[in-house]
Amino acid sequence: MKWLFGARARLRWIHLILGGALSMPYFLLGSVFVGPFIGNQNVFTSTALQFGAFGVALPIAALTAFFPLVRPLSVGAVRALCGVPRGRLADGPAGSGPARVRTAAWFTLHLGLGGVISGMTLAVPPFAVTLIVLPLLTWLRDTPLGLPEVFDHTWASALAPVAGAAMLVALAACAALAGALLARWAPVLLGPTPADRLAAAERRAADLAVRNRLARELHDSVGHALSAVTLQAGAARRVLDSDVEFVREALTAIEETTRRTVGELDTVLGLLRQGDDADGDLPGPTLDVLDDLLANSGVKVAYTQDGDPAARAPEAVSREAYRIVQEGLSNALRHGDAAPVSLRIALRGEELEIVMENPLPERAPVVRPGGGRGLPGTAERATLLGGHAEAGPHGDTWRLTARLPVGGDAGGGR
C-alpha cells in the first residue's frame, strides 16, 4: 500500500493537482472557443462539452510552453515533488528548438494528466464518502443527491461502503500510476540535451580554470612568503647574539614580506567569495613593485633589465612576469641553499624575456609531499598568455626561462 499512500505517492499526487490548477486558465479559454462554435454559451452543462473544451485547452498550453522559462519552473516542481534525481534533469531555460519542443510535450502531459486527476479528486471522494455512510444514514436515500436507483435495494445499500472504499482506492491507484508515469517521462522530456550538456561542461571548465588561477596565486604568493620568512627567521636565530644589526634587517624583511602577502591573500580570498564574478583578470602586483620583492626575497639577486619592461609591458604580462620571478625566487630558496640569483628581464621586439639562474645545490633537493606545483604553474601562466616557460639544469646552474608576448602594446605603455 506504500506505492498508493506513501510519502512519494502523496507528493506526486500534489504535483498532479498542481498541473490541474495550471490547466484551469487554459480550460476557461478553451470553453470560450467551444461555446460559440456549437451554439451553446455554457459548456458546463455537458460533460462532453467540458472534455471538448479541455481538448482545445491542451494545444494552447503547449504553445505557451515554448517560452524558455517554462522548463526551469517545471524542473523545479519535478525535483521537489516527483523524486527524480537532480542529475537527470536539465538546468536553466530551454534554449534550442528541440529542448522547447520536449518542454512543450512535458507541459501538455503534466496539465492533461493533472486536469483529469484533479477532476477525479474533486468528484470521487464526496460520492465515495456518501456511499460509505449510506447504510448508517438511510435518510440520504430520500435526498436529491443523484444516487442510482439500485441503492434503493437493501442488498445494494449494504454493499455501498465496499463500493465507496473501492472508489477511493481506485482514485489513489490512478493518481499513483499517473504520478509514476510523469516521473518516468520527466528525464526524457526535461533532461539535458546535448547542447545543455556542452554548456554545463563549458561552465565547469570555466569554473575550474578560475579555481586553478586562484590556486596559483595562493601558491606563488603565500609559498614564496613562507619560504622567505622561514629562511630569514632561521638566519636571524643563528646570529641573534652576535649580529644585532642583521637580526634587525631580517625582522624588517619579515615584516614587509608578511604585510605584502596578507594584502595579496585578502585579494584572492575576496575573489573566492565572489564566486562567478571572479572570472576576469586577477588583480595582483606587477613589475612596478619588483624591487620590493627582490629586496625582501631572502636571497641576493643580481638584477639587470633592458627596455624598461616595468613601464612598457601590458598589465597582464607585467603581472604574470612578477609571479614567474616570485616563483623562481621561491625555488631558489627551497632548493638552491639560498645561493645568489641572477635575474635578467628584457623587452625584445614584441616579447618579454625572463631569465633566472642560480647555482645548483651540492646536495640533492628534498622533495616535499604535495610539492612540485610551482614550476608547472609557471608554465601555465606563460601558456595562457601565448608564451613559453621552461626550467631545468643548465651546466652547473639551474635556469628558469620565460618568454611572454607583449604584442603592439610594448611600445605604447599600459
DRENLO-705383 format. One record per residue (C-alpha): residue in three letters; z negated, y, x; residue number from 1. Coordinates in Angstrom, 2 decimals. Example, Ala and Ser with C-alpha at 12.3 -4.5 7.8 and 13.67 -1.06 7.14 Angstrom:
ALA,-7.80,-4.50,12.30,1
SER,-7.14,-1.06,13.67,2
This chain:
MET,0.00,0.00,0.00,1
LYS,-0.25,2.27,3.02,2
TRP,3.50,2.91,3.02,3
LEU,3.15,4.12,-0.60,4
PHE,-0.03,6.19,-0.46,5
GLY,-0.81,6.62,3.27,6
ALA,-1.06,9.98,5.02,7
ARG,2.53,9.87,6.28,8
ALA,3.87,8.95,2.84,9
ARG,1.96,11.84,1.28,10
LEU,3.30,14.32,3.85,11
ARG,6.84,13.11,3.28,12
TRP,6.28,13.49,-0.46,13
ILE,5.25,17.08,0.14,14
HIS,8.41,17.54,2.20,15
LEU,10.47,16.31,-0.75,16
ILE,8.68,18.64,-3.16,17
LEU,9.40,21.47,-0.72,18
GLY,13.07,20.54,-0.96,19
GLY,12.82,20.60,-4.74,20
ALA,11.27,24.07,-4.64,21
LEU,14.08,25.27,-2.37,22
SER,16.65,23.84,-4.76,23
MET,15.40,25.84,-7.75,24
PRO,17.23,29.12,-6.97,25
TYR,20.45,27.19,-6.44,26
PHE,19.85,25.27,-9.69,27
LEU,19.41,28.50,-11.62,28
LEU,22.59,29.86,-10.04,29
GLY,24.39,26.65,-10.97,30
SER,23.22,26.95,-14.56,31
VAL,24.78,30.41,-14.68,32
PHE,28.15,28.86,-13.82,33
VAL,27.83,25.76,-16.01,34
GLY,26.60,27.50,-19.19,35
PRO,29.59,29.82,-19.85,36
PHE,32.04,27.14,-18.69,37
ILE,31.02,24.77,-21.52,38
GLY,30.39,27.47,-24.06,39
ASN,26.65,26.90,-24.09,40
GLN,24.42,29.53,-22.55,41
ASN,21.30,27.32,-22.43,42
VAL,21.76,24.28,-20.16,43
PHE,18.09,23.30,-20.55,44
THR,18.75,21.82,-23.98,45
SER,20.64,18.89,-22.47,46
THR,19.75,16.53,-19.65,47
ALA,23.43,16.05,-18.87,48
LEU,23.93,19.81,-18.56,49
GLN,20.94,20.06,-16.25,50
PHE,22.41,17.40,-13.95,51
GLY,25.71,19.28,-14.12,52
ALA,24.03,22.50,-13.02,53
PHE,22.26,20.57,-10.25,54
GLY,25.60,19.15,-9.12,55
VAL,27.04,22.67,-8.88,56
ALA,23.94,23.90,-7.03,57
LEU,24.21,21.47,-4.12,58
PRO,27.58,22.71,-2.76,59
ILE,26.26,26.27,-2.97,60
ALA,23.20,25.19,-0.96,61
ALA,25.49,23.53,1.60,62
LEU,27.38,26.79,2.11,63
THR,24.20,28.78,2.74,64
ALA,23.07,26.15,5.28,65
PHE,25.80,27.31,7.67,66
PHE,23.58,30.22,8.71,67
PRO,22.28,29.41,12.24,68
LEU,18.59,29.88,11.42,69
VAL,18.58,27.14,8.76,70
ARG,18.31,24.44,11.44,71
PRO,15.12,25.67,13.18,72
LEU,13.44,26.08,9.78,73
SER,14.47,22.57,8.74,74
VAL,13.44,21.11,12.11,75
GLY,10.01,22.75,11.85,76
ALA,9.42,21.22,8.41,77
VAL,10.59,17.77,9.56,78
ARG,8.33,17.82,12.63,79
ALA,5.33,18.86,10.58,80
LEU,5.80,16.57,7.57,81
CYS,8.12,13.66,8.34,82
GLY,6.59,12.28,11.53,83
VAL,9.80,12.47,13.58,84
PRO,9.18,12.73,17.36,85
ARG,9.85,16.17,18.78,86
GLY,12.34,15.00,21.39,87
ARG,14.71,13.58,18.75,88
LEU,15.28,16.94,17.07,89
ALA,17.19,19.96,18.30,90
ASP,15.58,23.25,19.26,91
GLY,16.98,26.62,18.32,92
PRO,19.65,27.77,15.89,93
ALA,22.79,25.77,15.28,94
GLY,25.48,27.43,17.34,95
SER,28.57,25.22,17.30,96
GLY,30.64,24.26,14.27,97
PRO,29.68,20.53,14.32,98
ALA,25.99,21.40,14.52,99
ARG,26.29,23.67,11.49,100
VAL,28.16,21.02,9.51,101
ARG,25.42,18.49,10.28,102
THR,22.75,21.01,9.32,103
ALA,24.55,21.68,6.02,104
ALA,24.67,17.93,5.32,105
TRP,20.95,17.64,6.03,106
PHE,20.08,20.66,3.87,107
THR,22.10,19.25,0.98,108
LEU,20.48,15.81,1.32,109
HIS,16.99,17.33,1.50,110
LEU,17.48,19.54,-1.54,111
GLY,19.24,16.80,-3.50,112
LEU,16.58,14.14,-2.98,113
GLY,13.84,16.75,-3.20,114
GLY,15.13,18.03,-6.55,115
VAL,15.22,14.53,-8.03,116
ILE,11.79,13.51,-6.71,117
SER,10.27,16.85,-7.75,118
GLY,11.62,16.43,-11.27,119
MET,10.20,12.91,-11.44,120
THR,6.88,14.18,-10.07,121
LEU,6.66,16.74,-12.84,122
ALA,7.76,14.42,-15.66,123
VAL,6.44,10.94,-14.89,124
PRO,2.67,11.44,-14.27,125
PRO,1.87,13.14,-17.64,126
PHE,3.73,10.44,-19.55,127
ALA,2.20,7.65,-17.43,128
VAL,-1.32,9.00,-17.93,129
THR,-0.70,9.21,-21.67,130
LEU,0.26,5.52,-21.70,131
ILE,-2.81,4.57,-19.65,132
VAL,-5.25,6.25,-22.05,133
LEU,-3.30,5.33,-25.22,134
PRO,-5.48,2.29,-26.16,135
LEU,-8.62,4.40,-25.86,136
LEU,-7.29,7.41,-27.76,137
THR,-5.46,5.91,-30.73,138
TRP,-5.10,9.30,-32.36,139
LEU,-2.45,10.14,-29.71,140
ARG,-0.01,7.94,-31.65,141
ASP,-0.04,10.43,-34.52,142
THR,0.62,13.50,-32.33,143
PRO,4.13,14.78,-31.66,144
LEU,4.30,13.51,-28.06,145
GLY,7.65,11.83,-28.48,146
LEU,6.30,8.31,-27.81,147
PRO,8.72,5.45,-28.56,148
GLU,8.16,3.73,-31.90,149
VAL,7.44,0.46,-30.10,150
PHE,3.98,1.76,-29.24,151
ASP,3.09,1.68,-32.92,152
HIS,2.63,-2.07,-32.48,153
THR,-0.77,-3.30,-31.34,154
TRP,0.64,-5.51,-28.54,155
ALA,2.68,-2.62,-27.13,156
SER,-0.32,-0.32,-27.21,157
ALA,-2.35,-2.92,-25.31,158
LEU,0.33,-3.15,-22.62,159
ALA,0.76,0.64,-22.38,160
PRO,-1.76,1.06,-19.48,161
VAL,0.14,-1.54,-17.45,162
ALA,3.40,0.30,-18.12,163
GLY,1.82,3.64,-17.16,164
ALA,0.41,2.28,-13.91,165
ALA,3.76,0.67,-13.10,166
MET,5.49,4.00,-13.64,167
LEU,3.13,5.73,-11.20,168
VAL,3.68,3.00,-8.60,169
ALA,7.43,3.25,-9.13,170
LEU,7.26,7.01,-8.65,171
ALA,5.32,6.57,-5.40,172
ALA,7.84,3.95,-4.25,173
CYS,10.77,6.24,-5.00,174
ALA,9.10,9.09,-3.08,175
ALA,8.27,6.81,-0.14,176
LEU,11.82,5.45,0.04,177
ALA,13.34,8.92,-0.22,178
GLY,10.95,10.22,2.45,179
ALA,11.78,7.31,4.76,180
LEU,15.49,7.96,4.22,181
LEU,15.09,11.61,5.21,182
ALA,13.02,10.68,8.26,183
ARG,15.72,8.20,9.34,184
TRP,18.56,10.65,8.93,185
ALA,16.78,13.68,10.39,186
PRO,17.51,12.76,14.05,187
VAL,21.15,12.06,13.14,188
LEU,21.76,15.36,11.32,189
LEU,19.23,17.61,13.06,190
GLY,19.29,16.00,16.50,191
PRO,20.68,17.81,19.55,192
THR,24.43,17.94,20.00,193
PRO,26.00,17.58,23.49,194
ALA,26.14,21.39,23.62,195
ASP,22.41,21.56,22.77,196
ARG,21.59,19.04,25.50,197
LEU,23.64,21.00,28.02,198
ALA,21.92,24.26,27.05,199
ALA,18.49,22.58,27.33,200
ALA,19.38,21.20,30.76,201
GLU,20.51,24.65,31.88,202
ARG,17.24,26.18,30.64,203
ARG,15.22,23.54,32.51,204
ALA,17.26,24.08,35.66,205
ALA,16.74,27.85,35.44,206
ASP,13.01,27.37,34.89,207
LEU,12.77,25.01,37.88,208
ALA,14.72,27.46,40.01,209
VAL,12.28,30.25,39.18,210
ARG,9.32,27.99,39.89,211
ASN,10.82,26.94,43.22,212
ARG,11.34,30.58,44.19,213
LEU,7.73,31.39,43.31,214
ALA,6.55,28.33,45.26,215
ARG,8.49,29.51,48.31,216
GLU,6.92,32.95,48.03,217
LEU,3.42,31.46,47.88,218
HIS,4.11,29.06,50.72,219
ASP,5.55,31.68,53.07,220
SER,3.08,34.43,52.26,221
VAL,-0.19,32.50,51.95,222
GLY,0.75,29.86,54.52,223
HIS,1.54,32.45,57.17,224
ALA,-1.62,34.42,56.40,225
LEU,-3.86,31.34,56.69,226
SER,-2.24,30.30,59.95,227
ALA,-2.60,33.77,61.45,228
VAL,-6.17,34.25,60.23,229
THR,-7.22,30.80,61.49,230
LEU,-5.77,31.44,64.94,231
GLN,-7.27,34.92,65.24,232
ALA,-10.68,33.80,64.00,233
GLY,-10.72,30.88,66.44,234
ALA,-9.76,33.13,69.36,235
ALA,-12.41,35.67,68.39,236
ARG,-15.08,32.97,68.19,237
ARG,-14.31,31.77,71.71,238
VAL,-14.75,35.22,73.28,239
LEU,-17.40,36.53,70.90,240
ASP,-19.97,37.11,73.66,241
SER,-17.62,38.22,76.44,242
ASP,-14.90,40.44,74.91,243
VAL,-16.17,42.57,72.04,244
GLU,-13.03,44.70,72.00,245
PHE,-10.80,41.66,71.49,246
VAL,-13.06,40.47,68.68,247
ARG,-12.80,43.89,67.03,248
GLU,-8.99,43.79,67.24,249
ALA,-8.91,40.24,65.87,250
LEU,-11.11,41.19,62.90,251
THR,-8.90,44.20,62.21,252
ALA,-5.82,41.99,62.25,253
ILE,-7.52,39.52,59.91,254
GLU,-8.42,42.34,57.53,255
GLU,-4.85,43.71,57.48,256
THR,-3.33,40.26,57.03,257
THR,-5.59,39.27,54.15,258
ARG,-5.17,42.64,52.40,259
ARG,-1.39,42.37,52.56,260
THR,-1.42,38.75,51.43,261
VAL,-3.73,39.41,48.48,262
GLY,-1.28,42.04,47.25,263
GLU,1.64,39.63,47.55,264
LEU,-0.39,36.89,45.85,265
ASP,-1.18,39.19,42.90,266
THR,2.53,39.94,42.53,267
VAL,3.53,36.27,42.46,268
LEU,0.72,35.30,40.06,269
GLY,1.77,38.16,37.79,270
LEU,5.29,36.75,37.69,271
LEU,3.90,33.30,36.86,272
ARG,2.03,34.78,33.91,273
GLN,5.21,36.46,32.68,274
GLY,6.93,33.08,32.36,275
ASP,10.55,33.53,31.24,276
ASP,10.55,37.19,32.27,277
ALA,10.30,36.17,35.93,278
ASP,13.98,35.33,36.26,279
GLY,15.10,38.46,38.07,280
ASP,14.71,39.44,41.73,281
LEU,11.23,38.74,43.01,282
PRO,9.57,41.81,44.50,283
GLY,8.22,41.50,47.99,284
PRO,8.06,43.03,51.46,285
THR,11.26,43.90,53.27,286
LEU,12.27,44.62,56.86,287
ASP,10.87,48.15,56.41,288
VAL,7.37,46.74,56.97,289
LEU,8.33,44.12,59.53,290
ASP,6.43,45.97,62.29,291
ASP,3.14,45.44,60.41,292
LEU,3.89,41.71,60.13,293
LEU,4.66,41.41,63.84,294
ALA,1.59,43.42,64.86,295
ASN,-0.77,41.15,62.92,296
SER,1.05,37.84,63.32,297
GLY,-1.36,36.32,65.82,298
VAL,1.33,35.80,68.47,299
LYS,3.06,38.10,70.93,300
VAL,6.55,38.97,69.71,301
ALA,9.33,40.49,71.79,302
TYR,11.40,42.18,69.07,303
THR,14.87,43.66,69.50,304
GLN,17.20,44.94,66.81,305
ASP,20.82,46.01,66.66,306
GLY,22.45,48.11,63.95,307
ASP,19.25,49.31,62.20,308
PRO,19.01,46.33,59.79,309
ALA,15.94,47.73,58.02,310
ALA,17.89,50.73,56.77,311
ARG,21.33,49.21,56.20,312
ALA,20.72,45.73,54.82,313
PRO,20.70,45.38,50.99,314
GLU,17.25,44.97,49.48,315
ALA,17.68,41.30,48.52,316
VAL,18.90,40.44,52.02,317
SER,16.14,42.51,53.64,318
ARG,13.50,40.76,51.54,319
GLU,14.74,37.26,52.36,320
ALA,15.11,38.18,56.05,321
TYR,11.44,39.25,56.10,322
ARG,10.40,35.89,54.63,323
ILE,12.54,33.99,57.12,324
VAL,10.92,35.84,60.02,325
GLN,7.49,35.23,58.47,326
GLU,8.16,31.50,58.25,327
GLY,9.38,31.46,61.85,328
LEU,6.13,33.08,62.97,329
SER,4.11,30.60,60.91,330
ASN,5.98,27.74,62.52,331
ALA,5.21,29.16,65.98,332
LEU,1.53,29.50,65.07,333
ARG,1.23,25.96,63.74,334
HIS,3.34,24.04,66.25,335
GLY,4.05,26.31,69.20,336
ASP,0.49,26.76,70.51,337
ALA,0.83,30.48,69.70,338
ALA,3.29,30.91,72.59,339
PRO,5.19,34.23,72.83,340
VAL,8.11,34.55,70.42,341
SER,11.37,36.39,70.96,342
LEU,12.98,37.86,67.85,343
ARG,16.38,39.47,67.54,344
ILE,17.77,40.90,64.29,345
ALA,21.28,42.32,64.37,346
LEU,23.88,43.56,61.91,347
ARG,27.26,42.20,62.95,348
GLY,30.01,43.36,60.61,349
GLU,29.10,42.03,57.16,350
GLU,26.48,39.61,58.43,351
LEU,22.80,39.91,59.29,352
GLU,21.80,37.59,62.13,353
ILE,18.24,36.50,62.85,354
VAL,17.40,34.54,66.00,355
MET,13.82,33.48,66.83,356
GLU,12.81,31.44,69.86,357
ASN,9.54,30.15,71.29,358
PRO,8.76,27.59,73.99,359
LEU,8.37,24.01,72.85,360
PRO,4.74,22.82,72.96,361
GLU,3.73,20.44,75.71,362
ARG,2.22,18.05,73.17,363
ALA,3.84,16.71,70.03,364
PRO,3.06,18.83,66.98,365
VAL,0.64,17.46,64.43,366
VAL,2.36,16.70,61.13,367
ARG,0.12,17.62,58.20,368
PRO,0.27,15.62,54.93,369
GLY,2.26,17.57,52.38,370
GLY,3.71,19.87,55.04,371
GLY,7.27,20.45,56.08,372
ARG,8.30,22.76,53.24,373
GLY,8.75,25.92,55.28,374
LEU,12.00,25.25,57.15,375
PRO,13.75,23.70,54.10,376
GLY,12.62,26.76,52.16,377
THR,14.17,28.99,54.83,378
ALA,17.47,27.14,54.45,379
GLU,17.27,27.53,50.67,380
ARG,16.71,31.27,50.98,381
ALA,19.78,31.64,53.18,382
THR,21.90,29.40,50.95,383
LEU,21.03,31.37,47.81,384
LEU,22.45,34.46,49.50,385
GLY,25.56,32.61,50.59,386
GLY,24.38,32.32,54.18,387
HIS,23.15,29.62,56.51,388
ALA,19.95,28.84,58.41,389
GLU,19.02,26.09,60.85,390
ALA,16.15,25.31,63.17,391
GLY,15.51,22.82,65.93,392
PRO,15.03,22.26,69.66,393
HIS,17.40,24.18,71.93,394
GLY,16.82,23.22,75.55,395
ASP,13.16,23.87,76.30,396
THR,12.72,26.23,73.31,397
TRP,12.52,25.97,69.56,398
ARG,15.18,28.14,67.93,399
LEU,15.49,29.39,64.36,400
THR,18.83,30.96,63.48,401
ALA,19.80,32.53,60.15,402
ARG,22.95,34.34,59.13,403
LEU,22.90,36.27,55.86,404
PRO,25.95,38.01,54.36,405
VAL,25.37,41.65,53.52,406
GLY,28.81,42.49,52.06,407
GLY,30.05,46.04,51.79,408
ASP,26.50,47.38,51.34,409
ALA,25.79,47.04,55.05,410
GLY,27.43,50.27,55.87,411
GLY,26.19,52.33,52.99,412
GLY,22.47,51.89,52.85,413
ARG,20.43,50.47,49.99,414
